[in-house]
């Protein structure tokens, strides 16, 4: 294709560099296929509901609600993504988040009973204690999975029951009221029209994104999920990686607990019961391979937004929560089937593609 | 002498069972003995019958789940199928349809359960999707469709044919502490368990389920029709779920679309406790039945011991962790002893 003429050399060099640039761009597009699909989905979902019911859907209250609902679900979904990245799953995330919220509420109420001012001052300590509960829960999961070698789905199924049971017994099944007013203030305030909690969500997403793609730990987590055997033979300490992953998911649950209580100054054992399944839907929709090895934080963030947009769009159109459940299920199954069909087609077309030319 | 010492471990292994059923039975017995010593009120016929009564529905659900787990899958949609089938049937019988009688009602419910099972089976076998994800999705769809299109009302009065069964007892024994009743619906539960045990042990279909759960590719190469078997597994699981749902409704003498919510994971825990491997290829009806009864005995003894019912979930969680923990440690040790690669137990969540 290239012209060998000396005069056109600069042009052909330019052509080459443009070609290379295109290839790189296309390559980016291909690697981020899941993300691209999610971007399209977010835009389409938003456009559809904005067109159908602009008066309600585009109102400031509705948009702020989307931004307020997303963070807690998104943070848990990112934690689920991390667990799935290693080829595992974590069913105990919501239970840990509730336990963390309950710890904070109980601590605050206990201190405030004696000295309300002191309780407000202890706000950072209370916050850290809540997050620590999440980390502890995650460490227990990690030890069961990496130390004893229990399958993640069973280990976290068991600990989910245990954590949830402790929360029920602790609260007596009632809703606890009370949290530091500073936390509630953060939860209800906005910067540039966007709730602070949403910034927290973005911050967490960026941090986890950096950990997954730019640190040795993240690389090892990905390798562990892609091929456990190969990872072990490459000298990766699988147990340590699994332990760190589940400690990390516990940490994120603790943060989610803080988000729970920042939004509403209440804590209960059965808050967010539907989140357990919802975050799996989000993680898978966001392009996470449930068998491990592949996931992007951006995809999960976009999937969170998509489902929140669909949820509030359904509300705006006066459709029930049950119809939203149907939509959620259909989206999940359709996304999985679509992915699978695409994979198979790619596998089938690989042979002819090898031909030189 | 040496012959006897060789025979004892062999006999022990035989008693232990292929899936540790023996160990489970010993644990169950020990628990019953301990509870009886601690609280004489426990060791009575009424208690035994009430435990059996409360085991009926979990056992039927567990049988369906067991079959799916043996085939290498996991099903979290069975509770949604059960509610869908039972509530729709009651609704249909109420709204003018001539009373089909008990048999007709059950037939309708089982048909609904089977058709929902077809959806699961089709998606899983045709697209080869992870079973957990598919059943999560269909669970939402079934539940949403039920509440949106069938109804969301609580129904307090069942059709007479069904209401009649709820007060029928198989027999009644008078004891010093009061009369003990054995509910008639124990019979279908036991029949289903025996039927499934026979299918799993002695039919081509049953062995195919084990083969697929052990290794899909090997099963395919051995000439097993994987797709057909998988669809059949989910259809039967759906039918079982529908039967369980009907019995639940009959025993509770009311129908509501909100029942059985959140019971999915408890049932899966009981099946896994019963020795079924979450990776597929292993599990037995006997172990599952023991697992279900063990969970019910624990619930019952916690109440008798005065422990707040809030701790029940925790107790089952601890039991599950101990159960699978011992299995995991044992399999790690045995795989280290035989040179076989230990990766098989490190494989995470099978799809």
Interface residues (C-beta under 8 A of the other chain):
Chain A: X86 X87 X88 X89 X91 X144 X148 X149 X150 X151 X152 X153 X154 X155 X157 X158 X159 X160 X161 X162 X163 X164 X165 X166 X168 X169 X172 X173 X225 X228 X229 X232 X238 X273 X277 X280 X281 X284 X290 X291 X292 X320 X322 X323 X324 X325 X326 X327 X328 X329 X330 X332 X333 X336 X337 X340 X341
Chain B: X74 X76 X123 X127 X128 X129 X130 X132 X133 X134 X136 X137 X138 X139 X140 X141 X142 X143 X144 X145 X146 X147 X148 X152 X262 X265 X266 X268 X269 X272 X278 X279 X308 X310 X311 X312 X313 X314 X315 X316 X317 X318 X320 X321 X324 X325 X328 X329 X331 X332 X341 X343 X345 X346 X347 X348 X349 X351
